[in-house]
Amino acid sequence: MGWSVAVGVERAEVTERRRVSSPHWQGLTLRGQTHGRRFAGKHKPSKPLSELAPYFHHPPPRCPQIAAPQPPAAPAMQPLRIVSTGLALLSLLLLLLALGSDHWRVNNGGFVMGLWQVCYYSICGKYTAVSDYVGATRAFLFLAMIAGGVSSIAVITSFFRSHLGPVPLTLVSAVGSFSAGLCAMIAMAVFTAEVALVTAEITVVTAEMARFWTPDQGQLPTFSYGWSFALGWASFPLFLLTGAVTMFIPKDPSS
């Protein structure tokens, strides 16, 4: 058995020597060595590796610098904004004076009647019961006062900021002014219509009294509208004018 192993090893060595000494294998070996020398010469670095090392070291990526959000700029002071503010305050002032004063109806005998009390010269007394038209006039004037207050606050605030959430403050002011004008118109129309009916009845009674009235008894009592009534009507177109002017205020370009 030892002899057969020795013979096998000897045959393997002979076969390996024949394969290596063959012309085909020698040609492949020469071509591989030549290609290796060419590749090494072609890709030989132009600089030493010590100088090329920094190029292979990449610094950690930097986070982009994001600027902090800036607060919105205050709207510019435009002339229309100033005019609208003046009109809103003026119309609200007229409405408050009309609501709180007593000179809605006056007569030549010293009687003064308002929405809250009646006065004879300097002696005044509050109503114990009021007519329906007086109650309706009070209610709509209160609504007009609230809407006018919202309009005034919104247009004043628009000098410092342009929006209340997604809603422009100029739009809030305009809607408030139009609402106040509508409520004031309803209140004044109700009061005027009812007083006109009462005045017509008083005129008939006065005409009957004139038949028996003598000059030594003085003048016949006559009623007329007072300055409080005039202020109430004046606030109505002013509110509408305020809303119209506010609608034309230029929008803030930064909004």
C-alpha positions in Angstrom: 0.0 0.0 0.0 2.9 2.3 0.8 4.2 1.7 -2.7 0.9 2.7 -4.4 0.8 6.0 -2.5 4.3 6.8 -3.5 3.5 6.1 -7.1 0.4 8.3 -6.9 2.4 11.2 -5.5 5.0 10.8 -8.1 2.5 10.8 -11.0 0.8 14.0 -9.6 4.2 15.8 -9.5 4.9 14.8 -13.1 1.5 16.0 -14.2 2.0 19.4 -12.4 5.5 19.9 -14.0 4.1 19.2 -17.5 1.2 21.6 -17.0 3.4 24.5 -15.8 6.0 23.9 -18.5 3.3 23.9 -21.3 3.5 27.0 -23.7 -0.2 27.8 -23.1 0.1 28.2 -19.4 3.3 30.2 -19.7 1.5 32.6 -22.0 -1.3 33.2 -19.6 1.1 33.9 -16.8 3.1 36.4 -18.9 -0.1 38.2 -20.0 -1.3 38.4 -16.3 2.0 39.9 -15.2 2.0 42.4 -18.0 -1.6 43.5 -17.3 -0.8 43.9 -13.6 2.2 46.1 -14.4 0.1 48.3 -16.7 -2.7 48.7 -14.2 -0.2 49.6 -11.4 1.5 52.2 -13.7 -1.8 53.7 -14.9 -3.3 54.2 -11.4 -0.2 55.2 -9.6 -1.2 58.2 -7.2 0.3 61.5 -8.2 0.7 62.5 -4.5 1.8 60.6 -1.5 -0.8 58.9 0.5 -0.1 61.1 3.5 -1.2 64.1 1.5 -4.2 62.4 0.1 -5.5 61.3 3.5 -7.4 64.5 4.3 -9.5 64.2 1.2 -10.8 60.9 2.4 -11.9 62.3 5.8 -15.4 63.8 5.4 -16.6 66.2 8.2 -20.0 65.4 9.7 -22.8 67.1 7.8 -24.1 70.4 9.2 -27.7 71.0 10.0 -29.1 73.9 7.9 -29.5 77.1 9.9 -33.2 78.0 10.0 -34.0 81.6 10.8 -36.4 82.2 13.7 -39.8 83.4 12.6 -40.2 87.1 12.9 -43.4 88.6 14.3 -45.7 90.2 11.7 -45.0 93.8 11.1 -47.6 96.3 12.2 -49.7 97.7 9.4 -48.8 101.0 8.0 -50.7 104.0 9.2 -52.8 104.8 6.1 -55.0 107.8 5.8 -58.1 105.7 5.3 -57.4 103.8 8.5 -57.2 107.0 10.4 -60.4 108.4 8.8 -62.2 105.1 9.5 -61.2 105.2 13.2 -62.4 108.8 13.5 -65.8 107.9 11.9 -66.2 104.8 14.1 -65.6 106.7 17.3 -67.8 109.7 16.2 -70.7 107.5 15.3 -70.4 105.5 18.5 -70.3 108.7 20.5 -73.5 110.1 18.9 -75.3 106.8 19.6 -74.3 106.8 23.2 -75.4 110.4 23.7 -78.7 109.7 22.0 -79.3 106.6 24.2 -78.4 108.2 27.5 -80.1 111.6 27.0 -83.7 112.5 27.6 -84.4 115.0 24.8 -86.2 112.7 22.4 -89.5 114.6 22.6 -90.0 118.1 23.9 -92.9 120.5 24.2 -93.2 124.2 24.7 -94.5 123.8 28.2 -91.3 122.5 29.7 -91.9 118.7 29.3 -88.9 116.6 28.1 -89.3 112.9 27.4 -86.6 110.4 26.7 -86.3 106.6 26.6 -85.7 106.3 30.3 -87.6 109.1 32.1 -89.7 112.2 31.6 -88.9 115.6 33.1 -90.8 118.7 33.8 -88.1 121.4 33.9 -85.7 120.0 36.5 -88.1 117.5 38.1 -87.6 114.0 36.5 -89.3 110.7 37.1 -88.5 107.2 35.6 -91.1 105.3 33.7 -93.0 102.7 35.7 -94.2 101.1 32.5 -93.1 101.7 28.9 -94.8 101.2 25.6 -93.7 98.4 23.3 -92.1 100.8 20.8 -89.9 102.3 23.5 -88.7 98.9 24.6 -88.0 97.9 21.0 -86.1 101.2 20.5 -84.0 100.5 23.6 -83.2 97.0 22.5 -82.0 97.8 19.0 -80.0 100.8 20.2 -78.2 98.5 22.7 -77.4 96.1 19.8 -76.2 99.0 17.8 -74.0 100.1 20.7 -72.4 96.6 21.0 -71.8 96.3 17.3 -70.3 99.9 17.2 -68.0 99.1 20.1 -66.7 96.0 18.4 -66.2 98.0 15.2 -64.2 100.7 17.0 -62.1 98.2 18.9 -61.3 96.3 15.8 -60.3 99.3 13.7 -58.1 100.6 16.6 -56.4 97.2 17.0 -55.7 97.1 13.2 -53.0 99.7 13.8 -51.0 97.1 15.7 -51.9 93.9 14.0 -53.7 93.1 10.7 -55.5 89.9 11.5 -57.5 88.2 14.3 -56.6 84.6 13.5 -57.5 84.2 9.8 -59.9 87.1 9.8 -58.7 90.6 8.9 -59.5 93.1 11.6 -60.7 95.7 9.0 -63.4 93.2 7.9 -64.5 92.8 11.5 -64.7 96.5 11.8 -66.7 96.9 8.6 -69.2 94.2 9.5 -69.6 95.7 12.9 -70.2 99.2 11.5 -72.8 97.9 9.0 -74.5 95.9 11.8 -74.6 98.9 14.1 -76.0 101.1 11.3 -78.8 98.5 10.6 -79.8 98.2 14.2 -79.8 102.0 14.7 -81.9 102.4 11.6 -84.5 99.9 12.9 -84.6 101.5 16.3 -85.1 105.0 14.9 -87.6 103.9 12.4 -89.7 102.2 15.0 -89.6 105.2 17.3 -90.4 107.7 14.5 -93.3 105.7 13.2 -94.9 105.2 16.6 -94.4 108.9 17.6 -95.8 110.0 14.3 -99.0 108.1 15.1 -99.2 109.7 18.5 -98.5 113.1 17.2 -101.3 112.8 14.7 -103.7 112.0 17.5 -102.4 114.9 19.6 -102.8 117.2 16.6 -106.5 116.2 16.4 -107.0 116.8 20.1 -105.1 120.2 19.9 -107.4 121.3 17.0 -110.4 120.6 19.1 -108.9 122.4 22.1 -108.1 125.4 20.0 -111.8 126.1 19.5 -112.2 126.8 23.2 -108.7 128.1 24.0 -108.4 131.7 24.9 -105.2 133.8 24.6 -105.0 134.4 28.3 -104.5 130.7 28.9 -101.2 130.8 27.1 -100.1 128.7 24.1 -101.4 125.4 23.3 -99.0 122.5 24.1 -97.1 121.4 21.1 -94.6 118.5 20.9 -91.5 118.2 18.7 -88.5 116.0 18.3 -85.4 116.9 20.5 -81.7 116.8 19.9 -81.4 113.3 21.3 -83.7 112.1 18.5 -81.5 113.9 15.9 -78.3 112.3 17.3 -79.9 108.9 17.0 -80.7 109.4 13.3 -77.3 111.0 12.7 -75.5 107.9 14.0 -77.2 105.7 11.4 -75.5 107.1 8.2 -72.2 107.6 10.0 -72.1 103.9 10.9 -72.7 103.0 7.2 -70.1 105.5 6.1 -67.6 104.0 8.5 -68.2 100.5 7.2 -67.8 101.7 3.6 -64.5 103.5 4.3 -63.1 100.6 6.3 -63.8 98.2 3.3 -61.5 100.4 1.2 -58.5 100.2 3.6 -55.6 98.6 1.7 -54.7 95.2 2.9 -51.4 94.8 4.6 -48.9 93.3 2.0 -47.2 91.2 4.7 -50.5 89.4 5.6 
